[in-house]
Amino acid sequence: CLTPRQSRWNLFLSQFDISITHKPGKDIPGADSLSRRPNYGTEPDEERTLLPNTLFIGRIDVNLHNRIKESQATDQLANTILHAKTLNIPSPFKFSLDDWTTDSDLLLFRKCIYIPDNKDLKQQILHLFHDLPSFGHPGIFKTTSLIRQHYWWPGLTIFVKNFINGCAACQQMKINTHPTTPPLTPIPADPSALPFQSVSIDFITNLPLSNSFDSLMVIVDHDSSKGIVLCPCNKTIDALGTALLYHQNVYRRFGLPKRIISDRGPQFVRATLHTIKAHRF
């Protein structure tokens, strides 16, 4: 069984036509000059001055700026806010008009650029703050926090959540910390079945030793009476021993079952049935 990390490695390596062969460590010789990477060599240190981000002016995307301006010009909410501020009338919405300002022909909400109801425009902004390698596909909370520093629109958090939940890279690489558990599916019973025609077999092991036995083989009539038969045994019991106990305690009274349900796998069930049929003891 692969771990989640190994599964991601396996999915990534499946893109390439390669063959992975294990080589024992004792057979691997020492590294030679051809296997060493030259960029790991010693180089003189260079003095670098690290400056805070506040000393740099952020790059302005002129095309995005123009798209926002054009979209605001036809947006109903933006026009309503501007009309209310011009006439100095009460705000028709739950937020105050004092939260809205204008700068460079752009409408701002609490000093953040207002993004109209334009899906393509919102997705372009999400791409800038989520998909670029410099951001590295942050989560919902981090992406929302980054966008709120510059932009705002109603339903921002929900839009970001839906965008990230549909991001293929995030769903492929991020670990699901809340995996869903599939519902249990009961095994259907045949109401017309005779007693012990369909049985389930399980073992209770590591019990206190009694008369040289440390386990119990539990045989339950699955479809008809729900009757139970307990057979003392040992933890090391195999298919032959299971068949012998079944013959002595169940087969003599009810005959051969049509179905055996067991968590030991189909191989164990098949071997038990074949042993009962072959020997008949």
Secondary structure as the mmCIF struct_conf table of DSSP 4:
data_model
#
loop_
_struct_conf.conf_type_id
_struct_conf.id
_struct_conf.beg_label_comp_id
_struct_conf.beg_label_asym_id
_struct_conf.beg_label_seq_id
_struct_conf.end_label_comp_id
_struct_conf.end_label_asym_id
_struct_conf.end_label_seq_id
HELX_RH_AL_P HELX_RH_AL_P1 PRO A 4 LEU A 13
TURN_TY1_P TURN_TY1_P1 SER A 14 GLN A 15
BEND BEND1 PHE A 16 PHE A 16
HELX_RH_3T_P HELX_RH_3T_P1 GLY A 25 ASP A 27
HELX_RH_3T_P HELX_RH_3T_P2 SER A 33 SER A 35
BEND BEND2 ARG A 36 ARG A 36
HELX_RH_3T_P HELX_RH_3T_P3 PRO A 38 TYR A 40
BEND BEND3 GLY A 41 GLY A 41
HELX_RH_3T_P HELX_RH_3T_P4 ASN A 53 LEU A 55
BEND BEND4 PHE A 56 PHE A 56
HELX_LH_PP_P HELX_LH_PP_P1 ILE A 57 ILE A 60
HELX_RH_AL_P HELX_RH_AL_P2 VAL A 62 ALA A 73
TURN_TY1_P TURN_TY1_P2 THR A 74 THR A 74
HELX_RH_AL_P HELX_RH_AL_P3 GLN A 76 LEU A 87
TURN_TY1_P TURN_TY1_P3 ASN A 88 ASN A 88
BEND BEND5 PRO A 92 PHE A 95
HELX_RH_3T_P HELX_RH_3T_P5 LEU A 97 ASP A 99
STRN STRN1 TRP A 100 ASP A 103
TURN_TY1_P TURN_TY1_P4 SER A 104 ASP A 105
STRN STRN2 LEU A 106 PHE A 109
TURN_TY1_P TURN_TY1_P5 ARG A 110 LYS A 111
STRN STRN3 CYS A 112 TYR A 114
HELX_LH_PP_P HELX_LH_PP_P2 ILE A 115 ILE A 115
BEND BEND6 ASP A 117 ASP A 117
HELX_RH_AL_P HELX_RH_AL_P4 LYS A 119 LEU A 126
HELX_RH_PI_P HELX_RH_PI_P1 HIS A 127 ASP A 131
BEND BEND7 LEU A 132 LEU A 132
TURN_TY1_P TURN_TY1_P6 PRO A 133 GLY A 136
HELX_RH_AL_P HELX_RH_AL_P5 ILE A 140 ARG A 148
TURN_TY1_P TURN_TY1_P7 GLN A 149 HIS A 150
STRN STRN4 TYR A 151 TRP A 152
TURN_TY1_P TURN_TY1_P8 PRO A 154 GLY A 155
HELX_RH_AL_P HELX_RH_AL_P6 LEU A 156 ASN A 165
TURN_TY1_P TURN_TY1_P9 GLY A 166 GLY A 166
HELX_RH_AL_P HELX_RH_AL_P7 ALA A 168 MET A 173
BEND BEND8 LYS A 174 LYS A 174
BEND BEND9 THR A 177 HIS A 178
HELX_LH_PP_P HELX_LH_PP_P3 PRO A 179 LEU A 184
HELX_LH_PP_P HELX_LH_PP_P4 PRO A 186 PRO A 188
TURN_TY1_P TURN_TY1_P10 PRO A 191 SER A 192
HELX_LH_PP_P HELX_LH_PP_P5 ALA A 193 LEU A 194
TURN_TY1_P TURN_TY1_P11 PRO A 195 PHE A 196
BEND BEND10 GLN A 197 GLN A 197
STRN STRN5 SER A 198 ILE A 204
BEND BEND11 ASN A 206 ASN A 206
HELX_LH_PP_P HELX_LH_PP_P6 LEU A 207 LEU A 209
STRN STRN6 SER A 210 SER A 210
TURN_TY1_P TURN_TY1_P12 ASN A 211 SER A 212
STRN STRN7 PHE A 213 PHE A 213
STRN STRN8 SER A 215 ASP A 221
TURN_TY1_P TURN_TY1_P13 HIS A 222 SER A 225
STRN STRN9 ILE A 228 CYS A 233
TURN_TY1_P TURN_TY1_P14 LYS A 235 THR A 236
HELX_RH_AL_P HELX_RH_AL_P8 ALA A 239 TYR A 246
HELX_RH_PI_P HELX_RH_PI_P2 HIS A 247 TYR A 251
HELX_RH_AL_P HELX_RH_AL_P9 ARG A 252 PHE A 254
BEND BEND12 LYS A 258 LYS A 258
STRN STRN10 ARG A 259 SER A 262
TURN_TY1_P TURN_TY1_P15 ASP A 263 ARG A 264
HELX_RH_AL_P HELX_RH_AL_P10 PRO A 266 HIS A 279
#
